């Protein structure tokens, strides 16, 4: 996924993605990783967990 493509799923503005030290971006990325990790544990497959999260 391109860097600019992270804006929509993380719920931040495109310009925020260009500032990796942004607290809001870091918090949203952390939340995404926690949810995807939990889904991966349940499904046993990271790719399925990512597909589930994106859809």
Beta strands, then each sheet from edge to edge (+ up, - down):
end
